[in-house]
Amino acid sequence: MIAIIGVGNMGGAMAANLLAKGWPVNLYDLDDAKCRALLPSGARVCANAADAARSATTTIICVVNARQTEAVLFGAGGVADAMRLGHTVMLCPTMAPNEVEDIALRLRPFGLHCVDAPMSGGPSRARDGSMSLMVACEPNVFERQRALIDALSSRVFHIGERIGDGARTKLVNNLAAGINLVAAAEVLAMAARMGLNPGHTLDVMEQSSAQSWIGSDRMRRAIAGDLAPRAHMTLLEKDTRLAVQAALDAGFVGPLGAAARDVFANACAAGLAELDDAALLQWLEKNN
């Protein structure tokens, strides 16, 4: 039995993927409707995190941040008290490396193994099992979880055994994604100001040296005016902020990371927090 705590865009897609492959899945989310939407697929909806985890050998945490992760693990009705000795907690949220390390240490007295496993690729890739999964854990834990990891992702990167290195890799990746997204939105806003057709400009970029997966994915939606949130602006605001801080903690200062961080922070402050991060294009067009 697998438990998934947090059934948002990514957690719900992961659950749908596992259920389609025949895995038994317990679900818990504060928004009960998200869990109940998966009842026809065979999911079991639980009253709290502890109820979901109690019969599970592995519990996947798929909430938003470290604060929520700590709450569902160690708070009232939490996972840690419900799981059995030797069972595993898989941490999928994007968090600071020190936060992941601290959570892993706090799980040890409960006799629980920790898998540091942030993910990337968006809900559609989580649903079809092609998302990227950056895994750091002890080798024996990795092997015991291999069937589940392979079911979740066809793009598994076993970073190593040091807990926190999955988080470090995810932050490096997401800072690059944030920089690329800001760049794509900036140049398309520039193209529009120059009188160019943004769609035609993006056609050129996609077949030339400016090609970027996140740029194409988000800017196609932005050009179409489709800003329904698949990835809220707040996510890259958080991820770029954590990434820049992790770089500073390591003694590294780059020329672009802080600039991208500030763009997402300013966009959120301007009221775009609950929109898709593709809304950067319209925001830059409006503010230039």
N, C-alpha and C positions, 0 to 999 in steps of 0.2 A: 504494500500500500504506500502511495506517495501522497503527501499533503502539500498543498500550495496555499500559502498565506499571502493574500494580495492578488486580486483577480481583476486588475485593470487591463490596459491594452496589451501589455506583455504577458502578465500572469495568466490572463484569460486565453491568450493565444497558445501559450505553453500547455495549459490544461487541455485545450481542444486537440492539440497535437498528440499528447499522451493518450487521451481517451480514444482517439481514432486508431491508435496503435494497440489498444487493448489493455493499457495500464489502468489499474483501479486508482481513482484519485478522490481524495477528500479536499474540500474547498472551504476557505473562510475569507470573507472580506466585510468591512464595515457596511458596504453597499450590498445588501443581500440579493438584490436583483441581478447583479453581475454573476453571482454564483448560480442562481436559479436558471439563468439562461442556458447553463450547461447541463441541467438535469436531463434533458432528452438524450444527451450524449452518454449518460451513465454516471455522471458525477454524483458524489454524496455531499450535500451542503451541511455545514456544521455550525453550531451555535457560537463557537468562539475558537480562538487559535489552539487552545489546549485540546479541545474536542477533536479538531482536525488532526493534530499531531499524535494523539494518544495511540492510535493503531498503526501509525506510519513508521516505516523503517527509515525513510528519508523525508525531511520537511524542507521544501523550497521556500525561501523568503523572497517575495517579489514586491515589496512595498517601495516607497519613494526614496527614503533617506535613512541615515543612521538613527535618528530619533525614533522614527516609526519602527525600525528594526529592533531596537532595544525594547520598545514597548511590547511588541508581539512576542519577543523571546522571554523577557524577564519581568514583564508587568503582570498584573492580575489576569488570571486565565491565560497565562503565557505558555509558550512551547516548551521551554527548558524543563519545567516541572513535570510535564506530561510525557516526555519521551523516555524511552528505556535506555539503560546503560549500553553503550556501544553503537547507538543509532547516530544518524548523520544529519547535520543542518547545512544546507546549501545556501550561501548568501549571494543573491543576484543583484541587489541594488548597487548603484554607483555611489561609493563612499570614499572618504579619505583613507589612505592605507593604515594610518594609526587607529582609525575607528574600527576597521576590520580586524586588526591585530588585537585590539582590546576586547572585542566581542568574542573572538576565538579563545582568548584566555579565560573569559568569564564562563564559557561553555564547558571548560575542562572539569571543574568540580562536579558538574552534572554527569560526567562520563560520556559526553557527546563529542563526536568528531565534527570538524568544521571543513567545509569546502568553500574556498574563496572563488566565486564563479560569476563575475559580471558578464553581461551579454551585450550584443550589439547587432543591429540589423533591422529593427522595427517589427511591428506586429505581424506583418504578412510572412516574414521569414521565420518568426517564432512559430507561427501556425504550421508552416510546411516543414519545419525542422532544419532549415538551412541558415539560421542565424549563426553568428560567431559566438563562441563561448570560450572565455579566457580563464583557465582553471589553474589554481595553485592549491596544493594540499599534499599530504604525505603520500608516497607512492602506493602503499597498501590500501589507503582510503580511496585513491583514484581507481585502483583496479576493482575494488568492491562496488564502486559506483559507475563502472564503465558502461554497463548496459543502459542505465538511465541517462548518462551523459550523451551516449551515442544516439539515444532516442530523441533527446532534446535538440541535438545539433549535429549536422554533418560537417561543421567547420569548427572542430575542437582544437584549441591550442593549449597544450599542457605546459604552462609557463615554468613550472618548477614546484618545489615543495614548500617554499617560504610563504606562509600566509601573509597577504598584503600585496604580493606581486601581481595577482590578478587585478586588484584595484589599481595598482600603478600602471599596468598596461592599459587598462580601460581609460584612465585619465589621459594618458598620452594619446590614445586613439581619439578620444572625444575632443581634446583640445585641437587636434588636427581637423576633425570634422567641423568644429565651431569656426575655426579660421577659414576653412574652405567655404562654409556657408556664408559667412560675412562677406568674403571676397566675391562670391557669385552674386549675392544680392547687390553689392556695391556696383559691380560693373554693369549689371543689367539696368540698375537705376541710372547709371551714367549713360548707357546706350539710349534709354528712353529720352533723357534730356538732350541728347545729340540728334534726336529725330529718327533713331533706328527702331525697327520692329523688334521688341524683346524676344519674341518667339523665334524669329529668324536668327537673331544673334545667338540664342541658346543652341540652335541647330548647329551653328558653326563651332561653338565651344565644345559641344559634345563629340565632335569629330576631329578636334584639334588639340593643341597642347594644354588648353584650359579645362579639359574634361575632368569632372568630379562627380562621383556618384551622388553625394548629398546635395551638391549644387543642382544637378539635373532633377533629382527626385523632388526637392522642395520648390525649385523655381518653376517647374512645369505646373505645379499646383498653384503657385502664387500668380502666375500669368493668367491662369484660368479663373482666378478669384476664389479658389477653393481653400479656405483657411480653417476648415473643421479640424480640430486638434487630433492628430495622430501622435505627435510629439510636442507637448506644450513648451512654450518659450521658456518656462521656468526650469525645464530639465537642463537645457544647455547653459542657462544662467548659472545653475548649481554646478554643473560639471566643469565648465570653464573656470569658475571661481576655485573649485577644489583642485583643479589641475595646476593653476598658476601658484596656488599655495604649496602644493606638493613640490613644484619646481623650486620655489624659494627655500623650502625646507631642505632640499638637496643642494642648495647653493648655486642654482642655475637661474639666470635671468635672460629670457629671450626677447626678441623685438616685437613679436606679434601676439603672443598669448594674452597679455594684459589688455591690449587693444580690443581683441575679440571679446574678452570677459566684460569689458566696459560697455560694448555695444549691446550685449544681451541684458546687462543690468539696466541700461538706460531704456531699452525697449520695454522691459517689464515695468519699470517705473512710469512709463508713458501710458500704461494701461493694456499692454499686449500680452500680459502674463498667461492668460488662459487661452490664447490663440495658438495655432500651430506656429512653429518657428519659421515657417515659410512666410509669415507676415512681415519678416524683416524687409522684404522688397518694397511693399507699400509704405512702410515706415520710413525707409530711406528716401523714397520718392517724395514723400510729404515733407520731410525735414531738410531737403536740399533744394 
